[in-house]
Amino acid sequence: MLDQKIKTAYAAILKEELVLAMGCTEPIAVAYAGALARKALGTVPDKVLLVVSGNIVKNVKSVIVPHTNGRKGLRTAVAAGICYGDADKELEVLAEATPEQLKTLDSFLETAEIEIGNSDAKSAFDIQVTLNAGTDEAYVRIIGDHTNVVMIRKNDEILLEKPFTDEAVQVKENRELLNIKDIVTYAQEADLDDVRDVLQRQIDYNTAISEAGMKGHYGAGIGKILIRSYGSSVQNRAKAYAAAGSDARMNGCELPVVINSGSGNQGITASIPVIVYARECNVSEDMLLRALLISNLVTIHLKTGIGSLSAYCGATSAGAGAGAGICYLYGGGYEDISHTIVNALAINSGMICDGAKASCAAKIASAVEAGLLGMQMYIHDSQFYGGDGIVVAGVENTIQAVSTIAREGMKDTDSKILNIMMEN
């Protein structure tokens, strides 16, 4: 039996992580900071200073900001938050916009002075917004993750302040309890009523945007291309529908997504393949929920040591999580799931993150394929062993090795990626 402290912590982690977000989470976080600053200022500013880390630039540059008439970029994100963002809704800050509000956005972008600066924080995730209107000034800072607001100030009055570190990775205390063995035990023993609502919300919302991606015309249409090219086997549908969710989300679909590790793409990748396989296998709803417990918590565990943003594609972690969840649907236990994860990480851990944009859908398909292949390898008595490249004996040791590579070894890669992106 798993200790109740761990069960409580795992349920809390899921409720913290699996939240609704409207649009790509980095531009939404910028809009959230803008909305908070406007609320503190109490009026429309005439001057805006937005200071962000390089990874924020990378993940905002090429995606459409929801409810902005198809606009992209940092200026659009912060301006939309200032003009009509609802700060109380956090990552649903831009859940709607009227035609009049869109006109206000156009006017603000034309007339306001908006300056973009570079953060010198160690953290890959740093957003600072300063607004000025006459002699009044408001300042907001979000660092470490998308809703970690550490400072709200108006003039000399501190409205909110909490301690923080600007280190590259900030690990919450309950995340230190995550490990694969306990995750599998938790999935087997959990009282599903503790997490049913949050998992059902993930099923409903992420399925809806995946279906929208398959029906609509979004981005490069990776989901549709996979079905047209390779048919409707369950393996291909798992990849295609996950990719289709990203097709839609990266390219203007205004449906919300339940995220994982601060990312809608990771939320889609960790959930949709498991849902597709559960429907194919005709398992009970409770079995699906237990498989989603594994896929989501494995994804969070893999991302914990890497951080929310890096040069390492987060879909790799979520694809391994999906493979683990599907392995559970097929009766896999701790050993089977551990080898599935190790195999998947060995296959796909070289995939870089070059920002949020249309090609994320194709990377998701690749990550899901790695997770599925990792599972099939173990089913067919094949696996990668300690000493095979980055694989280290023991699933937790391999996870730690991959985290170190992504967090520390790819710092220079991250800066090179950003340089290339900004030249184009």
C-alpha positions as CSV (number, residue, x, y, z in Angstrom):
1,M,0.0,0.0,0.0
2,L,1.2,3.5,-0.9
3,D,1.6,6.0,1.9
4,Q,-1.3,8.4,2.2
5,K,1.1,11.3,2.1
6,I,2.2,10.3,-1.4
7,K,-1.3,9.7,-2.6
8,T,-2.3,13.2,-1.4
9,A,0.7,14.8,-2.9
10,Y,0.1,13.1,-6.3
11,A,-3.5,14.2,-6.4
12,A,-2.4,17.7,-5.6
13,I,0.2,17.6,-8.4
14,L,-2.4,16.6,-10.9
15,K,-4.7,19.4,-9.8
16,E,-1.9,21.9,-10.0
17,E,-0.7,20.8,-13.4
18,L,-3.8,19.8,-15.4
19,V,-5.4,23.2,-15.8
20,L,-7.2,24.8,-18.7
21,A,-5.3,27.2,-20.9
22,M,-6.5,29.2,-23.9
23,G,-3.8,29.2,-26.6
24,C,-0.1,28.6,-26.4
25,T,0.9,29.0,-22.8
26,E,3.9,31.3,-23.2
27,P,2.0,34.1,-25.1
28,I,-0.8,33.6,-22.6
29,A,1.6,34.0,-19.7
30,V,2.7,37.3,-21.3
31,A,-0.9,38.4,-21.7
32,Y,-1.6,37.4,-18.0
33,A,1.3,39.6,-16.8
34,G,0.0,42.4,-19.0
35,A,-3.5,42.0,-17.5
36,L,-2.2,42.0,-14.0
37,A,-0.1,45.1,-14.6
38,R,-3.1,46.9,-16.2
39,K,-5.3,45.9,-13.2
40,A,-2.7,47.3,-10.8
41,L,-2.2,50.5,-12.8
42,G,-5.9,51.1,-13.0
43,T,-5.9,52.7,-16.4
44,V,-4.7,52.3,-20.0
45,P,-0.9,52.9,-20.1
46,D,0.8,55.0,-22.7
47,K,4.2,53.2,-22.3
48,V,5.0,49.5,-22.0
49,L,8.3,47.8,-21.2
50,L,8.2,44.0,-21.6
51,V,11.3,42.2,-20.4
52,V,11.5,38.4,-21.2
53,S,13.9,35.5,-21.2
54,G,15.1,34.0,-24.5
55,N,12.8,31.0,-24.2
56,I,9.8,33.2,-23.9
57,V,10.8,34.9,-27.2
58,K,11.3,31.5,-28.8
59,N,7.9,30.2,-27.8
60,V,5.9,33.4,-28.6
61,K,7.5,34.4,-32.0
62,S,5.6,32.1,-34.3
63,V,2.2,31.2,-32.8
64,I,-1.1,32.9,-33.1
65,V,-2.3,34.6,-29.9
66,P,-6.0,33.7,-29.4
67,H,-8.7,36.2,-29.8
68,T,-6.4,38.8,-31.6
69,N,-7.6,38.3,-35.2
70,G,-4.7,36.1,-36.0
71,R,-1.9,38.2,-34.7
72,K,1.4,36.8,-33.4
73,G,4.3,37.9,-31.2
74,L,5.2,39.5,-27.9
75,R,3.7,42.9,-28.6
76,T,0.4,41.4,-29.5
77,A,0.4,39.1,-26.4
78,V,1.1,41.9,-23.9
79,A,-1.1,44.4,-25.6
80,A,-4.1,42.0,-25.7
81,G,-3.6,41.3,-21.9
82,I,-3.5,45.0,-21.2
83,C,-6.5,45.9,-23.4
84,Y,-9.0,43.2,-22.5
85,G,-7.4,40.4,-20.6
86,D,-9.2,39.1,-17.5
87,A,-6.4,38.7,-14.9
88,D,-8.6,36.7,-12.6
89,K,-8.8,33.9,-15.2
90,E,-5.0,33.3,-15.2
91,L,-4.2,31.1,-18.3
92,E,-7.7,31.7,-19.7
93,V,-6.9,35.4,-19.6
94,L,-7.8,35.7,-23.3
95,A,-10.8,33.4,-23.3
96,E,-12.9,35.9,-25.3
97,A,-12.8,39.2,-27.1
98,T,-15.6,41.3,-28.6
99,P,-15.3,43.1,-31.9
100,E,-15.0,46.4,-30.0
101,Q,-12.2,45.1,-27.9
102,L,-10.3,43.9,-31.1
103,K,-10.6,47.5,-32.4
104,T,-9.2,48.7,-29.1
105,L,-6.2,46.3,-29.5
106,D,-5.5,47.6,-33.0
107,S,-5.6,51.2,-31.8
108,F,-3.3,50.4,-28.8
109,L,-0.7,48.7,-31.0
110,E,-0.7,51.7,-33.3
111,T,-0.3,54.4,-30.6
112,A,1.3,52.9,-27.5
113,E,5.0,52.9,-27.0
114,I,5.9,49.2,-26.5
115,E,9.5,48.3,-25.8
116,I,10.9,44.7,-25.6
117,G,13.9,43.9,-23.5
118,N,16.0,40.8,-22.6
119,S,16.0,39.4,-19.2
120,D,19.3,38.5,-17.6
121,A,17.8,36.0,-15.2
122,K,19.2,32.4,-15.0
123,S,15.7,31.1,-15.3
124,A,14.5,30.2,-18.8
125,F,11.1,31.5,-17.8
126,D,11.0,35.2,-16.9
127,I,8.4,37.8,-17.7
128,Q,8.5,41.4,-16.4
129,V,6.0,44.0,-17.4
130,T,6.3,47.7,-16.5
131,L,3.4,50.0,-17.5
132,N,3.4,53.8,-17.3
133,A,0.5,56.3,-17.4
134,G,1.5,59.8,-16.6
135,T,3.4,59.7,-13.3
136,D,1.9,56.3,-12.3
137,E,3.8,53.1,-12.8
138,A,2.9,49.4,-12.3
139,Y,5.2,46.4,-12.4
140,V,4.6,42.7,-12.5
141,R,7.0,39.7,-12.6
142,I,6.2,36.1,-13.4
143,I,9.2,33.7,-13.1
144,G,9.8,29.9,-13.1
145,D,6.4,28.9,-14.5
146,H,3.3,30.4,-16.1
147,T,1.4,31.5,-13.1
148,N,4.2,32.0,-10.5
149,V,3.6,35.7,-9.9
150,V,6.3,37.0,-7.5
151,M,5.8,40.8,-7.6
152,I,3.0,43.2,-8.2
153,R,3.8,46.8,-7.5
154,K,2.1,50.2,-8.1
155,N,4.4,53.1,-7.7
156,D,6.0,52.5,-4.3
157,E,3.2,50.3,-3.0
158,I,3.9,46.5,-3.0
159,L,0.6,44.8,-3.8
160,L,2.1,41.3,-3.9
161,E,5.5,40.0,-3.1
162,K,6.8,36.5,-2.5
163,P,10.3,35.0,-2.4
164,F,11.7,33.4,-5.5
165,T,14.9,32.2,-7.1
166,D,15.9,32.9,-10.7
167,E,17.7,29.5,-11.0
168,A,17.2,27.6,-14.2
169,V,15.0,24.9,-12.6
170,Q,12.7,25.5,-9.6
171,V,11.4,22.2,-8.2
172,K,8.3,22.3,-6.0
173,E,8.6,20.2,-2.8
174,N,5.9,17.7,-3.7
175,R,7.5,17.0,-7.1
176,E,10.5,15.4,-5.2
177,L,8.1,12.6,-4.2
178,L,7.6,11.5,-7.8
179,N,9.2,8.2,-9.0
180,I,8.0,5.6,-11.4
181,K,7.4,2.8,-8.9
182,D,5.1,5.0,-6.7
183,I,3.4,6.4,-9.8
184,V,2.4,2.9,-10.9
185,T,1.3,1.9,-7.4
186,Y,-0.7,5.1,-7.1
187,A,-2.5,4.5,-10.4
188,Q,-3.5,1.0,-9.2
189,E,-4.6,2.2,-5.7
190,A,-5.9,5.7,-6.2
191,D,-9.4,6.7,-5.2
192,L,-10.5,7.9,-8.6
193,D,-13.1,10.3,-7.1
194,D,-10.2,12.4,-5.9
195,V,-9.1,13.1,-9.5
196,R,-12.0,12.1,-11.7
197,D,-13.1,15.7,-12.5
198,V,-9.6,16.9,-13.5
199,L,-9.0,13.8,-15.7
200,Q,-12.5,13.9,-17.3
201,R,-11.9,17.6,-18.1
202,Q,-8.6,16.6,-19.8
203,I,-10.4,14.0,-21.9
204,D,-13.2,16.3,-22.9
205,Y,-11.2,19.4,-23.8
206,N,-8.2,17.7,-25.4
207,T,-10.4,15.4,-27.5
208,A,-12.4,18.4,-28.7
209,I,-9.4,20.3,-30.0
210,S,-7.9,17.1,-31.6
211,E,-11.2,16.5,-33.4
212,A,-11.2,20.2,-34.5
213,G,-7.7,19.7,-35.9
214,M,-8.8,16.8,-37.9
215,K,-11.8,18.6,-39.3
216,G,-10.4,22.1,-39.8
217,H,-7.6,23.6,-41.8
218,Y,-4.8,24.4,-39.4
219,G,-1.1,24.7,-39.9
220,A,0.6,22.0,-41.8
221,G,-2.2,19.5,-41.3
222,I,0.0,16.8,-39.9
223,G,-2.8,14.9,-38.3
224,K,-4.7,14.6,-41.6
225,I,-1.6,13.8,-43.5
226,L,-0.8,10.9,-41.2
227,I,-4.3,9.4,-41.7
228,R,-4.2,9.9,-45.5
229,S,-0.7,8.4,-45.8
230,Y,-0.7,5.6,-43.3
231,G,-4.3,4.6,-42.7
232,S,-6.4,4.3,-39.6
233,S,-4.6,1.7,-37.4
234,V,-4.8,2.4,-33.7
235,Q,-1.1,3.2,-33.7
236,N,-1.5,5.8,-36.5
237,R,-4.6,7.3,-35.0
238,A,-2.9,7.8,-31.7
239,K,-0.2,9.8,-33.5
240,A,-2.5,11.6,-35.9
241,Y,-5.1,12.8,-33.3
242,A,-2.3,14.0,-31.0
243,A,-0.7,15.9,-33.9
244,A,-4.1,17.3,-35.0
245,G,-4.6,18.8,-31.5
246,S,-1.3,20.7,-32.0
247,D,-2.2,21.6,-35.6
248,A,-5.2,23.4,-34.2
249,R,-3.7,24.8,-31.1
250,M,-0.6,26.3,-32.7
251,N,-2.5,27.8,-35.6
252,G,-5.4,29.8,-34.3
253,C,-8.1,27.4,-33.0
254,E,-9.8,29.1,-30.1
255,L,-10.6,26.1,-28.0
256,P,-8.9,25.6,-24.6
257,V,-6.6,22.8,-23.7
258,V,-5.8,21.0,-20.4
259,I,-2.1,21.4,-20.1
260,N,0.7,19.3,-18.5
261,S,3.9,20.8,-17.2
262,G,2.8,24.2,-18.3
263,S,2.4,23.1,-22.0
264,G,-0.8,22.4,-24.0
265,N,1.2,20.4,-26.5
266,Q,2.5,18.2,-23.7
267,G,-1.0,17.9,-22.3
268,I,-2.3,16.8,-25.6
269,T,0.5,14.3,-26.1
270,A,0.2,12.8,-22.7
271,S,-3.6,12.3,-23.1
272,I,-4.8,11.8,-26.6
273,P,-2.8,8.6,-27.5
274,V,-4.0,7.0,-24.3
275,I,-7.6,7.9,-25.0
276,V,-7.4,6.5,-28.5
277,Y,-5.9,3.2,-27.3
278,A,-8.4,2.9,-24.5
279,R,-11.3,3.3,-26.9
280,E,-9.8,0.8,-29.2
281,C,-9.3,-1.7,-26.4
282,N,-12.8,-1.1,-25.1
283,V,-11.6,-0.7,-21.5
284,S,-13.7,0.7,-18.7
285,E,-13.7,4.5,-18.0
286,D,-11.9,3.8,-14.7
287,M,-9.2,1.9,-16.5
288,L,-8.7,4.8,-18.9
289,L,-8.5,7.2,-15.9
290,R,-5.8,5.0,-14.2
291,A,-3.8,4.9,-17.5
292,L,-4.1,8.7,-17.6
293,L,-2.8,9.0,-14.1
294,I,0.4,7.2,-15.2
295,S,0.8,9.1,-18.5
296,N,0.4,12.5,-16.8
297,L,2.5,11.8,-13.7
298,V,5.3,10.2,-15.8
299,T,5.3,13.3,-18.0
300,I,5.5,15.6,-15.0
301,H,8.2,13.5,-13.4
302,L,10.3,13.6,-16.6
303,K,9.9,17.3,-16.9
304,T,10.6,18.2,-13.3
305,G,14.4,17.9,-13.6
306,I,14.4,19.6,-17.0
307,G,12.4,22.7,-16.2
308,S,9.4,24.2,-18.0
309,L,11.4,25.6,-21.0
310,S,14.7,24.4,-22.5
311,A,16.3,23.3,-25.8
312,Y,14.9,19.8,-25.2
313,C,11.5,19.2,-26.8
314,G,8.9,18.6,-24.1
315,A,6.9,16.3,-26.4
316,T,9.6,13.7,-25.9
317,S,8.7,13.5,-22.2
318,A,5.0,13.4,-22.9
319,G,5.4,10.8,-25.6
320,A,7.2,8.6,-23.1
321,G,4.4,9.3,-20.6
322,A,1.8,8.3,-23.2
323,G,3.7,5.1,-24.0
324,A,3.7,4.3,-20.2
325,G,0.0,4.9,-20.0
326,I,-0.7,2.7,-23.0
327,C,1.5,0.0,-21.6
328,Y,-0.6,0.0,-18.5
329,L,-3.8,-0.4,-20.6
330,Y,-2.2,-3.6,-22.0
331,G,-1.6,-5.0,-18.5
332,G,1.9,-3.7,-17.9
333,G,3.3,-3.3,-14.4
334,Y,6.2,-1.4,-13.0
335,E,8.9,-3.3,-14.8
336,D,7.1,-3.1,-18.2
337,I,6.4,0.6,-17.8
338,S,10.0,1.3,-16.7
339,H,11.5,-0.3,-19.7
340,T,8.9,1.4,-22.0
341,I,10.1,4.8,-20.6
342,V,13.8,4.0,-20.9
343,N,13.4,2.7,-24.4
344,A,11.4,5.8,-25.5
345,L,13.9,8.2,-23.9
346,A,16.8,6.4,-25.6
347,I,15.1,6.7,-29.0
348,N,13.9,10.3,-29.0
349,S,15.9,12.4,-26.5
350,G,17.8,14.2,-29.2
351,M,14.8,16.2,-30.4
352,I,15.3,20.0,-29.9
353,C,12.8,22.7,-29.0
354,D,12.9,25.5,-31.6
355,G,9.8,27.3,-30.3
356,A,6.1,26.9,-30.6
357,K,4.9,26.7,-34.1
358,A,3.2,24.5,-36.7
359,S,6.0,21.8,-36.8
360,C,5.3,21.0,-33.1
361,A,2.5,18.7,-34.4
362,A,5.1,16.6,-36.4
363,K,7.3,16.4,-33.3
364,I,4.4,15.2,-31.3
365,A,3.8,12.4,-33.8
366,S,7.5,11.4,-33.5
367,A,7.3,11.5,-29.7
368,V,4.2,9.3,-29.6
369,E,5.9,6.9,-32.1
370,A,8.9,6.6,-29.7
371,G,6.7,5.8,-26.8
372,L,4.8,3.2,-28.7
373,L,8.0,1.6,-30.1
374,G,9.5,1.6,-26.6
375,M,6.5,-0.4,-25.4
376,Q,6.6,-2.8,-28.4
377,M,10.3,-3.4,-27.8
378,Y,9.7,-4.7,-24.3
379,I,6.6,-6.7,-25.4
380,H,8.9,-8.5,-27.9
381,D,11.7,-9.1,-25.3
382,S,13.9,-6.3,-26.6
383,Q,15.3,-3.4,-24.6
384,F,18.1,-0.9,-24.3
385,Y,20.6,-1.5,-21.5
386,G,22.7,0.6,-19.2
387,G,25.7,1.7,-21.2
388,D,23.8,2.0,-24.5
389,G,24.5,5.7,-25.1
390,I,22.7,7.8,-22.5
391,V,20.9,4.9,-21.0
392,V,21.9,4.2,-17.4
393,A,20.9,1.1,-15.4
394,G,17.6,1.8,-13.6
395,V,14.7,3.9,-14.9
396,E,15.3,6.7,-12.3
397,N,19.0,6.9,-13.2
398,T,18.1,7.3,-16.9
399,I,15.6,10.0,-16.2
400,Q,18.2,11.8,-14.2
401,A,20.7,11.5,-17.0
402,V,18.3,12.9,-19.6
403,S,17.4,15.7,-17.2
404,T,21.0,16.7,-16.8
405,I,21.6,16.7,-20.6
406,A,18.5,18.8,-21.2
407,R,19.0,21.2,-18.3
408,E,22.8,21.7,-18.4
409,G,24.2,20.1,-21.5
410,M,21.9,21.9,-23.9
411,K,22.3,25.5,-22.6
412,D,24.5,26.5,-25.5
413,T,22.2,24.7,-28.0
414,D,19.4,26.8,-26.7
415,S,21.2,30.1,-27.3
416,K,22.2,28.9,-30.8
417,I,18.6,28.0,-31.6
418,L,17.4,31.4,-30.5
419,N,20.0,33.2,-32.5
420,I,19.0,31.3,-35.7
421,M,15.4,32.0,-35.1
422,M,15.9,35.7,-34.6
423,E,17.8,36.0,-37.9
424,N,14.8,34.7,-39.8
